[in-house]
Amino acid sequence: MAQQLKIAHLDETAVAKLRALEEETGKHIMAFSTGMAFAQLPNDQLQKVQALEKELGVLLLVYEEA
């Protein structure tokens, strides 16, 4: 299963360390933590999701319950 990432919630100490590293490197840095996993769908369910995507003109992401 593929894991998704979400923006990490950092405390003030962690944010200060991140900002110090950004200043040192001159680059922007984003912190992520692991999020929910993509669902593994049987072919019939995948086809239904893809049909709804086409009908709605959107991209649907299906996740497993945590």
All heavy atoms as a GROMACS GRO file, in nm:
protein
  512
    1MET      N    1   0.083  -0.119   0.000
    1MET     CA    2   0.000   0.000   0.000
    1MET      C    3   0.087   0.125   0.000
    1MET      O    4   0.184   0.133   0.073
    1MET     CB    5  -0.086   0.002   0.125
    1MET     CG    6  -0.222  -0.057   0.107
    1MET     SD    7  -0.315  -0.045   0.259
    1MET     CE    8  -0.327  -0.218   0.294
    2ALA      N    9   0.051   0.220  -0.078
    2ALA     CA   10   0.125   0.345  -0.083
    2ALA      C   11   0.078   0.437   0.029
    2ALA      O   12  -0.041   0.450   0.052
    2ALA     CB   13   0.104   0.412  -0.219
    3GLN      N   14   0.172   0.497   0.098
    3GLN     CA   15   0.140   0.591   0.205
    3GLN      C   16   0.137   0.732   0.149
    3GLN      O   17   0.218   0.768   0.065
    3GLN     CB   18   0.245   0.586   0.316
    3GLN     CG   19   0.237   0.464   0.403
    3GLN     CD   20   0.120   0.470   0.500
    3GLN    OE1   21   0.053   0.569   0.516
    3GLN    NE2   22   0.097   0.358   0.567
    4GLN      N   23   0.046   0.809   0.197
    4GLN     CA   24   0.039   0.951   0.164
    4GLN      C   25   0.114   1.029   0.270
    4GLN      O   26   0.139   0.980   0.378
    4GLN     CB   27  -0.107   0.997   0.160
    4GLN     CG   28  -0.178   0.956   0.034
    4GLN     CD   29  -0.113   1.013  -0.088
    4GLN    OE1   30  -0.042   0.944  -0.158
    4GLN    NE2   31  -0.134   1.138  -0.116
    5LEU      N   32   0.147   1.152   0.238
    5LEU     CA   33   0.212   1.240   0.332
    5LEU      C   34   0.119   1.355   0.367
    5LEU      O   35   0.036   1.396   0.286
    5LEU     CB   36   0.341   1.297   0.274
    5LEU     CG   37   0.448   1.194   0.238
    5LEU    CD1   38   0.566   1.264   0.172
    5LEU    CD2   39   0.492   1.116   0.360
    6LYS      N   40   0.132   1.407   0.488
    6LYS     CA   41   0.058   1.525   0.528
    6LYS      C   42   0.156   1.620   0.595
    6LYS      O   43   0.262   1.578   0.643
    6LYS     CB   44  -0.057   1.489   0.622
    6LYS     CG   45  -0.015   1.422   0.752
    6LYS     CD   46  -0.135   1.384   0.837
    6LYS     CE   47  -0.087   1.311   0.963
    6LYS     NZ   48  -0.196   1.271   1.046
    7ILE      N   49   0.123   1.747   0.595
    7ILE     CA   50   0.211   1.845   0.657
    7ILE      C   51   0.222   1.815   0.805
    7ILE      O   52   0.121   1.795   0.874
    7ILE     CB   53   0.159   1.988   0.631
    7ILE    CG1   54   0.166   2.018   0.481
    7ILE    CG2   55   0.240   2.090   0.710
    7ILE    CD1   56   0.105   2.150   0.440
    8ALA      N   57   0.345   1.809   0.855
    8ALA     CA   58   0.370   1.774   0.994
    8ALA      C   59   0.333   1.889   1.087
    8ALA      O   60   0.349   2.006   1.052
    8ALA     CB   61   0.517   1.738   1.012
    9HIS      N   62   0.284   1.853   1.204
    9HIS     CA   63   0.258   1.951   1.310
    9HIS      C   64   0.382   1.953   1.399
    9HIS      O   65   0.415   1.852   1.462
    9HIS     CB   66   0.134   1.913   1.390
    9HIS     CG   67   0.009   1.920   1.310
    9HIS    ND1   68  -0.053   2.038   1.278
    9HIS    CD2   69  -0.064   1.823   1.251
    9HIS    CE1   70  -0.160   2.014   1.204
    9HIS    NE2   71  -0.169   1.883   1.186
   10LEU      N   72   0.451   2.067   1.401
   10LEU     CA   73   0.575   2.079   1.476
   10LEU      C   74   0.557   2.172   1.596
   10LEU      O   75   0.486   2.272   1.586
   10LEU     CB   76   0.685   2.135   1.385
   10LEU     CG   77   0.714   2.055   1.257
   10LEU    CD1   78   0.817   2.129   1.173
   10LEU    CD2   79   0.762   1.915   1.291
   11ASP      N   80   0.628   2.141   1.705
   11ASP     CA   81   0.626   2.232   1.819
   11ASP      C   82   0.724   2.346   1.792
   11ASP      O   83   0.796   2.347   1.693
   11ASP     CB   84   0.659   2.158   1.950
   11ASP     CG   85   0.799   2.098   1.952
   11ASP    OD1   86   0.888   2.141   1.875
   11ASP    OD2   87   0.821   2.006   2.034
   12GLU      N   88   0.724   2.445   1.880
   12GLU     CA   89   0.805   2.565   1.858
   12GLU      C   90   0.954   2.534   1.846
   12GLU      O   91   1.025   2.595   1.767
   12GLU     CB   92   0.781   2.666   1.970
   12GLU     CG   93   0.641   2.726   1.967
   12GLU     CD   94   0.618   2.826   2.080
   12GLU    OE1   95   0.716   2.879   2.136
   12GLU    OE2   96   0.500   2.850   2.111
   13THR      N   97   1.002   2.438   1.922
   13THR     CA   98   1.143   2.400   1.916
   13THR      C   99   1.178   2.343   1.780
   13THR      O  100   1.280   2.379   1.720
   13THR     CB  101   1.176   2.297   2.027
   13THR    OG1  102   1.144   2.354   2.154
   13THR    CG2  103   1.322   2.257   2.024
   14ALA      N  104   1.093   2.254   1.730
   14ALA     CA  105   1.116   2.193   1.599
   14ALA      C  106   1.110   2.298   1.488
   14ALA      O  107   1.191   2.295   1.395
   14ALA     CB  108   1.015   2.082   1.573
   15VAL      N  109   1.014   2.390   1.498
   15VAL     CA  110   1.002   2.496   1.397
   15VAL      C  111   1.128   2.582   1.398
   15VAL      O  112   1.180   2.618   1.292
   15VAL     CB  113   0.876   2.582   1.422
   15VAL    CG1  114   0.875   2.705   1.333
   15VAL    CG2  115   0.750   2.498   1.397
   16ALA      N  116   1.180   2.615   1.516
   16ALA     CA  117   1.301   2.696   1.525
   16ALA      C  118   1.419   2.625   1.460
   16ALA      O  119   1.499   2.687   1.389
   16ALA     CB  120   1.331   2.728   1.672
   17LYS      N  121   1.431   2.493   1.484
   17LYS     CA  122   1.540   2.416   1.422
   17LYS      C  123   1.524   2.414   1.270
   17LYS      O  124   1.623   2.425   1.196
   17LYS     CB  125   1.541   2.274   1.477
   17LYS     CG  126   1.586   2.266   1.620
   17LYS     CD  127   1.581   2.122   1.672
   17LYS     CE  128   1.626   2.116   1.816
   17LYS     NZ  129   1.626   1.979   1.870
   18LEU      N  130   1.402   2.399   1.223
   18LEU     CA  131   1.376   2.397   1.080
   18LEU      C  132   1.411   2.532   1.018
   18LEU      O  133   1.477   2.538   0.912
   18LEU     CB  134   1.229   2.362   1.054
   18LEU     CG  135   1.186   2.345   0.910
   18LEU    CD1  136   1.261   2.232   0.842
   18LEU    CD2  137   1.037   2.322   0.902
   19ARG      N  138   1.370   2.639   1.082
   19ARG     CA  139   1.401   2.773   1.030
   19ARG      C  140   1.550   2.799   1.029
   19ARG      O  141   1.603   2.862   0.937
   19ARG     CB  142   1.327   2.879   1.112
   19ARG     CG  143   1.180   2.880   1.082
   19ARG     CD  144   1.108   2.992   1.152
   19ARG     NE  145   0.966   2.990   1.115
   19ARG     CZ  146   0.869   3.035   1.192
   19ARG    NH1  147   0.897   3.088   1.310
   19ARG    NH2  148   0.745   3.030   1.151
   20ALA      N  149   1.621   2.751   1.130
   20ALA     CA  150   1.766   2.768   1.134
   20ALA      C  151   1.832   2.696   1.017
   20ALA      O  152   1.923   2.748   0.952
   20ALA     CB  153   1.822   2.718   1.267
   21LEU      N  154   1.784   2.576   0.988
   21LEU     CA  155   1.839   2.500   0.875
   21LEU      C  156   1.805   2.568   0.743
   21LEU      O  157   1.887   2.572   0.651
   21LEU     CB  158   1.788   2.356   0.878
   21LEU     CG  159   1.846   2.263   0.772
   21LEU    CD1  160   1.998   2.257   0.778
   21LEU    CD2  161   1.786   2.124   0.786
   22GLU      N  162   1.684   2.622   0.732
   22GLU     CA  163   1.647   2.697   0.612
   22GLU      C  164   1.740   2.817   0.592
   22GLU      O  165   1.786   2.843   0.480
   22GLU     CB  166   1.502   2.747   0.621
   22GLU     CG  167   1.398   2.641   0.599
   22GLU     CD  168   1.257   2.696   0.607
   22GLU    OE1  169   1.230   2.786   0.690
   22GLU    OE2  170   1.172   2.647   0.529
   23GLU      N  171   1.767   2.888   0.701
   23GLU     CA  172   1.855   3.004   0.692
   23GLU      C  173   1.996   2.962   0.652
   23GLU      O  174   2.060   3.026   0.568
   23GLU     CB  175   1.858   3.077   0.826
   23GLU     CG  176   1.925   3.212   0.819
   23GLU     CD  177   1.909   3.292   0.946
   23GLU    OE1  178   1.796   3.295   1.001
   23GLU    OE2  179   2.009   3.351   0.989
   24GLU      N  180   2.043   2.854   0.711
   24GLU     CA  181   2.177   2.804   0.680
   24GLU      C  182   2.190   2.760   0.535
   24GLU      O  183   2.291   2.787   0.470
   24GLU     CB  184   2.211   2.688   0.773
   24GLU     CG  185   2.348   2.628   0.751
   24GLU     CD  186   2.375   2.510   0.841
   24GLU    OE1  187   2.324   2.508   0.956
   24GLU    OE2  188   2.447   2.418   0.798
   25THR      N  189   2.089   2.691   0.484
   25THR     CA  190   2.096   2.639   0.348
   25THR      C  191   2.049   2.739   0.242
   25THR      O  192   2.078   2.723   0.125
   25THR     CB  193   2.009   2.512   0.333
   25THR    OG1  194   1.872   2.546   0.359
   25THR    CG2  195   2.056   2.402   0.426
   26GLY      N  196   1.973   2.841   0.287
   26GLY     CA  197   1.916   2.935   0.190
   26GLY      C  198   1.804   2.873   0.108
   26GLY      O  199   1.771   2.921   0.000
   27LYS      N  200   1.746   2.767   0.158
   27LYS     CA  201   1.640   2.693   0.088
   27LYS      C  202   1.515   2.683   0.175
   27LYS      O  203   1.523   2.694   0.297
   27LYS     CB  204   1.685   2.550   0.053
   27LYS     CG  205   1.815   2.540  -0.022
   27LYS     CD  206   1.804   2.599  -0.160
   27LYS     CE  207   1.937   2.583  -0.234
   27LYS     NZ  208   1.945   2.665  -0.351
   28HIS      N  209   1.402   2.662   0.112
   28HIS     CA  210   1.277   2.638   0.186
   28HIS      C  211   1.267   2.489   0.215
   28HIS      O  212   1.299   2.406   0.130
   28HIS     CB  213   1.156   2.682   0.103
   28HIS     CG  214   1.154   2.829   0.076
   28HIS    ND1  215   1.124   2.922   0.172
   28HIS    CD2  216   1.182   2.899  -0.036
   28HIS    CE1  217   1.131   3.042   0.121
   28HIS    NE2  218   1.166   3.032  -0.006
   29ILE      N  219   1.223   2.455   0.334
   29ILE     CA  220   1.210   2.315   0.374
   29ILE      C  221   1.069   2.294   0.428
   29ILE      O  222   1.018   2.375   0.505
   29ILE     CB  223   1.313   2.278   0.484
   29ILE    CG1  224   1.455   2.304   0.432
   29ILE    CG2  225   1.294   2.133   0.528
   29ILE    CD1  226   1.562   2.292   0.540
   30MET      N  227   1.005   2.186   0.386
   30MET     CA  228   0.872   2.150   0.436
   30MET      C  229   0.883   2.020   0.513
   30MET      O  230   0.956   1.929   0.472
   30MET     CB  231   0.773   2.135   0.321
   30MET     CG  232   0.748   2.265   0.246
   30MET     SD  233   0.622   2.247   0.120
   30MET     CE  234   0.477   2.230   0.222
   31ALA      N  235   0.812   2.011   0.624
   31ALA     CA  236   0.813   1.890   0.708
   31ALA      C  237   0.683   1.813   0.687
   31ALA      O  238   0.574   1.870   0.696
   31ALA     CB  239   0.828   1.929   0.854
   32PHE      N  240   0.696   1.684   0.660
   32PHE     CA  241   0.581   1.598   0.638
   32PHE      C  242   0.585   1.479   0.733
   32PHE      O  243   0.692   1.434   0.774
   32PHE     CB  244   0.580   1.544   0.494
   32PHE     CG  245   0.556   1.648   0.390
   32PHE    CD1  246   0.662   1.712   0.330
   32PHE    CD2  247   0.427   1.684   0.353
   32PHE    CE1  248   0.640   1.810   0.233
   32PHE    CE2  249   0.404   1.781   0.257
   32PHE     CZ  250   0.512   1.844   0.197
   33SER      N  251   0.470   1.426   0.765
   33SER     CA  252   0.458   1.300   0.838
   33SER      C  253   0.371   1.206   0.754
   33SER      O  254   0.305   1.250   0.660
   33SER     CB  255   0.397   1.321   0.977
   33SER     OG  256   0.268   1.377   0.966
   34THR      N  257   0.375   1.079   0.788
   34THR     CA  258   0.296   0.985   0.710
   34THR      C  259   0.148   1.004   0.738
   34THR      O  260   0.108   1.040   0.848
   34THR     CB  261   0.335   0.838   0.740
   34THR    OG1  262   0.323   0.816   0.879
   34THR    CG2  263   0.476   0.810   0.694
   35GLY      N  264   0.069   0.984   0.636
   35GLY     CA  265  -0.076   0.999   0.646
   35GLY      C  266  -0.145   0.868   0.619
   35GLY      O  267  -0.089   0.761   0.642
   36MET      N  268  -0.265   0.877   0.567
   36MET     CA  269  -0.343   0.757   0.539
   36MET      C  270  -0.287   0.683   0.417
   36MET      O  271  -0.218   0.741   0.334
   36MET     CB  272  -0.488   0.796   0.512
   36MET     CG  273  -0.558   0.856   0.632
   36MET     SD  274  -0.734   0.885   0.605
   36MET     CE  275  -0.729   1.022   0.491
   37ALA      N  276  -0.322   0.557   0.407
   37ALA     CA  277  -0.277   0.474   0.296
   37ALA      C  278  -0.384   0.470   0.187
   37ALA      O  279  -0.503   0.469   0.215
   37ALA     CB  280  -0.250   0.332   0.345
   38PHE      N  281  -0.338   0.468   0.062
   38PHE     CA  282  -0.431   0.450  -0.049
   38PHE      C  283  -0.496   0.313  -0.038
   38PHE      O  284  -0.432   0.215   0.001
   38PHE     CB  285  -0.359   0.455  -0.184
   38PHE     CG  286  -0.320   0.594  -0.228
   38PHE    CD1  287  -0.190   0.620  -0.265
   38PHE    CD2  288  -0.413   0.695  -0.235
   38PHE    CE1  289  -0.153   0.746  -0.308
   38PHE    CE2  290  -0.378   0.822  -0.277
   38PHE     CZ  291  -0.246   0.848  -0.313
   39ALA      N  292  -0.623   0.305  -0.071
   39ALA     CA  293  -0.695   0.178  -0.068
   39ALA      C  294  -0.657   0.094  -0.189
   39ALA      O  295  -0.630   0.147  -0.297
   39ALA     CB  296  -0.846   0.204  -0.070
   40GLN      N  297  -0.654  -0.035  -0.168
   40GLN     CA  298  -0.633  -0.131  -0.276
   40GLN      C  299  -0.771  -0.184  -0.313
   40GLN      O  300  -0.833  -0.254  -0.234
   40GLN     CB  301  -0.541  -0.245  -0.231
   40GLN     CG  302  -0.401  -0.198  -0.194
   40GLN     CD  303  -0.327  -0.142  -0.314
   40GLN    OE1  304  -0.323  -0.202  -0.421
   40GLN    NE2  305  -0.268  -0.025  -0.297
   41LEU      N  306  -0.819  -0.147  -0.431
   41LEU     CA  307  -0.956  -0.182  -0.471
   41LEU      C  308  -0.957  -0.299  -0.567
   41LEU      O  309  -0.871  -0.308  -0.656
   41LEU     CB  310  -1.023  -0.062  -0.538
   41LEU     CG  311  -1.039   0.064  -0.454
   41LEU    CD1  312  -1.098   0.175  -0.540
   41LEU    CD2  313  -1.128   0.037  -0.335
   42PRO      N  314  -1.058  -0.386  -0.555
   42PRO     CA  315  -1.077  -0.488  -0.658
   42PRO      C  316  -1.114  -0.418  -0.790
   42PRO      O  317  -1.163  -0.303  -0.791
   42PRO     CB  318  -1.194  -0.572  -0.607
   42PRO     CG  319  -1.235  -0.516  -0.476
   42PRO     CD  320  -1.156  -0.394  -0.449
   43ASN      N  321  -1.089  -0.483  -0.899
   43ASN     CA  322  -1.109  -0.424  -1.031
   43ASN      C  323  -1.249  -0.366  -1.051
   43ASN      O  324  -1.263  -0.257  -1.108
   43ASN     CB  325  -1.078  -0.526  -1.140
   43ASN     CG  326  -1.057  -0.461  -1.274
   43ASN    OD1  327  -0.994  -0.356  -1.283
   43ASN    ND2  328  -1.112  -0.521  -1.378
   44ASP      N  329  -1.354  -0.433  -1.004
   44ASP     CA  330  -1.489  -0.382  -1.023
   44ASP      C  331  -1.511  -0.250  -0.950
   44ASP      O  332  -1.573  -0.158  -1.003
   44ASP     CB  333  -1.595  -0.486  -0.982
   44ASP     CG  334  -1.590  -0.522  -0.835
   44ASP    OD1  335  -1.478  -0.532  -0.779
   44ASP    OD2  336  -1.697  -0.540  -0.776
   45GLN      N  337  -1.457  -0.239  -0.829
   45GLN     CA  338  -1.470  -0.114  -0.755
   45GLN      C  339  -1.385  -0.004  -0.817
   45GLN      O  340  -1.426   0.112  -0.823
   45GLN     CB  341  -1.430  -0.133  -0.608
   45GLN     CG  342  -1.528  -0.218  -0.531
   45GLN     CD  343  -1.486  -0.238  -0.387
   45GLN    OE1  344  -1.380  -0.196  -0.344
   45GLN    NE2  345  -1.572  -0.305  -0.311
   46LEU      N  346  -1.266  -0.039  -0.864
   46LEU     CA  347  -1.180   0.058  -0.932
   46LEU      C  348  -1.249   0.114  -1.055
   46LEU      O  349  -1.245   0.235  -1.080
   46LEU     CB  350  -1.047  -0.008  -0.969
   46LEU     CG  351  -0.947   0.081  -1.042
   46LEU    CD1  352  -0.910   0.203  -0.960
   46LEU    CD2  353  -0.823   0.000  -1.079
   47GLN      N  354  -1.316   0.030  -1.131
   47GLN     CA  355  -1.388   0.076  -1.250
   47GLN      C  356  -1.499   0.173  -1.212
   47GLN      O  357  -1.523   0.271  -1.282
   47GLN     CB  358  -1.443  -0.044  -1.328
   47GLN     CG  359  -1.335  -0.122  -1.398
   47GLN     CD  360  -1.388  -0.246  -1.468
   47GLN    OE1  361  -1.506  -0.278  -1.461
   47GLN    NE2  362  -1.299  -0.317  -1.536
   48LYS      N  363  -1.567   0.147  -1.102
   48LYS     CA  364  -1.674   0.238  -1.056
   48LYS      C  365  -1.615   0.374  -1.016
   48LYS      O  366  -1.673   0.479  -1.047
   48LYS     CB  367  -1.750   0.177  -0.940
   48LYS     CG  368  -1.839   0.062  -0.981
   48LYS     CD  369  -1.909   0.000  -0.862
   48LYS     CE  370  -1.994  -0.118  -0.906
   48LYS     NZ  371  -2.064  -0.181  -0.793
   49VAL      N  372  -1.503   0.372  -0.948
   49VAL     CA  373  -1.437   0.497  -0.909
   49VAL      C  374  -1.395   0.574  -1.034
   49VAL      O  375  -1.418   0.695  -1.046
   49VAL     CB  376  -1.315   0.470  -0.818
   49VAL    CG1  377  -1.232   0.597  -0.797
   49VAL    CG2  378  -1.361   0.415  -0.683
   50GLN      N  379  -1.335   0.505  -1.130
   50GLN     CA  380  -1.291   0.570  -1.253
   50GLN      C  381  -1.408   0.626  -1.333
   50GLN      O  382  -1.398   0.734  -1.391
   50GLN     CB  383  -1.209   0.473  -1.337
   50GLN     CG  384  -1.075   0.442  -1.274
   50GLN     CD  385  -1.000   0.330  -1.345
   50GLN    OE1  386  -1.060   0.241  -1.407
   50GLN    NE2  387  -0.868   0.332  -1.334
   51ALA      N  388  -1.520   0.555  -1.334
   51ALA     CA  389  -1.639   0.604  -1.404
   51ALA      C  390  -1.692   0.731  -1.337
   51ALA      O  391  -1.730   0.826  -1.406
   51ALA     CB  392  -1.748   0.496  -1.406
   52LEU      N  393  -1.692   0.733  -1.205
   52LEU     CA  394  -1.738   0.852  -1.134
   52LEU      C  395  -1.642   0.969  -1.156
   52LEU      O  396  -1.686   1.083  -1.172
   52LEU     CB  397  -1.755   0.823  -0.985
   52LEU     CG  398  -1.817   0.935  -0.901
   52LEU    CD1  399  -1.953   0.978  -0.957
   52LEU    CD2  400  -1.828   0.893  -0.756
   53GLU      N  401  -1.513   0.941  -1.161
   53GLU     CA  402  -1.415   1.046  -1.192
   53GLU      C  403  -1.446   1.109  -1.328
   53GLU      O  404  -1.448   1.232  -1.341
   53GLU     CB  405  -1.272   0.988  -1.197
   53GLU     CG  406  -1.212   0.956  -1.064
   53GLU     CD  407  -1.073   0.896  -1.076
   53GLU    OE1  408  -1.046   0.819  -1.171
   53GLU    OE2  409  -0.991   0.926  -0.989
   54LYS      N  410  -1.471   1.024  -1.425
   54LYS     CA  411  -1.501   1.072  -1.560
   54LYS      C  412  -1.630   1.154  -1.561
   54LYS      O  413  -1.637   1.262  -1.620
   54LYS     CB  414  -1.510   0.954  -1.657
   54LYS     CG  415  -1.526   0.994  -1.801
   54LYS     CD  416  -1.522   0.874  -1.894
   54LYS     CE  417  -1.537   0.918  -2.038
   54LYS     NZ  418  -1.531   0.805  -2.130
   55GLU      N  419  -1.732   1.103  -1.493
   55GLU     CA  420  -1.861   1.171  -1.488
   55GLU      C  421  -1.850   1.309  -1.422
   55GLU      O  422  -1.908   1.407  -1.469
   55GLU     CB  423  -1.962   1.085  -1.410
   55GLU     CG  424  -2.098   1.148  -1.395
   55GLU     CD  425  -2.193   1.064  -1.310
   55GLU    OE1  426  -2.174   0.940  -1.303
   55GLU    OE2  427  -2.285   1.121  -1.251
   56LEU      N  428  -1.774   1.315  -1.312
   56LEU     CA  429  -1.762   1.440  -1.236
   56LEU      C  430  -1.652   1.532  -1.286
   56LEU      O  431  -1.646   1.649  -1.249
   56LEU     CB  432  -1.738   1.409  -1.088
   56LEU     CG  433  -1.846   1.327  -1.017
   56LEU    CD1  434  -1.805   1.298  -0.873
   56LEU    CD2  435  -1.981   1.398  -1.023
   57GLY      N  436  -1.560   1.477  -1.367
   57GLY     CA  437  -1.447   1.556  -1.416
   57GLY      C  438  -1.348   1.590  -1.306
   57GLY      O  439  -1.292   1.699  -1.303
   58VAL      N  440  -1.328   1.495  -1.214
   58VAL     CA  441  -1.238   1.516  -1.100
   58VAL      C  442  -1.146   1.396  -1.084
   58VAL      O  443  -1.165   1.292  -1.148
   58VAL     CB  444  -1.316   1.539  -0.968
   58VAL    CG1  445  -1.402   1.664  -0.976
   58VAL    CG2  446  -1.400   1.419  -0.932
   59LEU      N  447  -1.048   1.408  -0.995
   59LEU     CA  448  -0.962   1.298  -0.956
   59LEU      C  449  -1.004   1.256  -0.816
   59LEU      O  450  -1.009   1.340  -0.726
   59LEU     CB  451  -0.815   1.341  -0.957
   59LEU     CG  452  -0.715   1.239  -0.906
   59LEU    CD1  453  -0.709   1.120  -1.000
   59LEU    CD2  454  -0.579   1.303  -0.891
   60LEU      N  455  -1.037   1.131  -0.796
   60LEU     CA  456  -1.078   1.080  -0.666
   60LEU      C  457  -0.963   0.998  -0.606
   60LEU      O  458  -0.901   0.918  -0.674
   60LEU     CB  459  -1.202   0.991  -0.679
   60LEU     CG  460  -1.327   1.060  -0.734
   60LEU    CD1  461  -1.439   0.957  -0.758
   60LEU    CD2  462  -1.375   1.169  -0.641
   61LEU      N  463  -0.934   1.020  -0.478
   61LEU     CA  464  -0.835   0.942  -0.405
   61LEU      C  465  -0.911   0.860  -0.301
   61LEU      O  466  -0.989   0.914  -0.224
   61LEU     CB  467  -0.734   1.032  -0.336
   61LEU     CG  468  -0.652   1.121  -0.428
   61LEU    CD1  469  -0.558   1.210  -0.345
   61LEU    CD2  470  -0.574   1.039  -0.528
   62VAL      N  471  -0.889   0.730  -0.300
   62VAL     CA  472  -0.960   0.640  -0.210
   62VAL      C  473  -0.859   0.590  -0.104
   62VAL      O  474  -0.754   0.538  -0.138
   62VAL     CB  475  -1.020   0.521  -0.288
   62VAL    CG1  476  -1.098   0.430  -0.194
   62VAL    CG2  477  -1.107   0.571  -0.402
   63TYR      N  478  -0.895   0.608   0.024
   63TYR     CA  479  -0.806   0.573   0.135
   63TYR      C  480  -0.862   0.460   0.218
   63TYR      O  481  -0.984   0.443   0.226
   63TYR     CB  482  -0.788   0.694   0.227
   63TYR     CG  483  -0.715   0.808   0.164
   63TYR    CD1  484  -0.785   0.914   0.106
   63TYR    CD2  485  -0.576   0.812   0.163
   63TYR    CE1  486  -0.717   1.020   0.047
   63TYR    CE2  487  -0.509   0.918   0.105
   63TYR     CZ  488  -0.579   1.021   0.048
   63TYR     OH  489  -0.514   1.126  -0.009
   64GLU      N  490  -0.771   0.389   0.284
   64GLU     CA  491  -0.810   0.288   0.383
   64GLU      C  492  -0.844   0.358   0.513
   64GLU      O  493  -0.788   0.464   0.544
   64GLU     CB  494  -0.693   0.192   0.410
   64GLU     CG  495  -0.651   0.108   0.290
   64GLU     CD  496  -0.749  -0.002   0.254
   64GLU    OE1  497  -0.837  -0.034   0.336
   64GLU    OE2  498  -0.736  -0.055   0.144
   65GLU      N  499  -0.934   0.299   0.592
   65GLU     CA  500  -0.963   0.355   0.724
   65GLU      C  501  -0.845   0.330   0.816
   65GLU      O  502  -0.778   0.228   0.807
   65GLU     CB  503  -1.088   0.287   0.784
   65GLU     CG  504  -1.216   0.330   0.715
   65GLU     CD  505  -1.337   0.278   0.786
   65GLU    OE1  506  -1.343   0.290   0.911
   65GLU    OE2  507  -1.426   0.226   0.718
   66ALA      N  508  -0.821   0.425   0.903
   66ALA     CA  509  -0.706   0.414   0.995
   66ALA      C  510  -0.739   0.323   1.111
   66ALA      O  511  -0.848   0.297   1.145
   66ALA     CB  512  -0.670   0.551   1.048
   0.00000   0.00000   0.00000
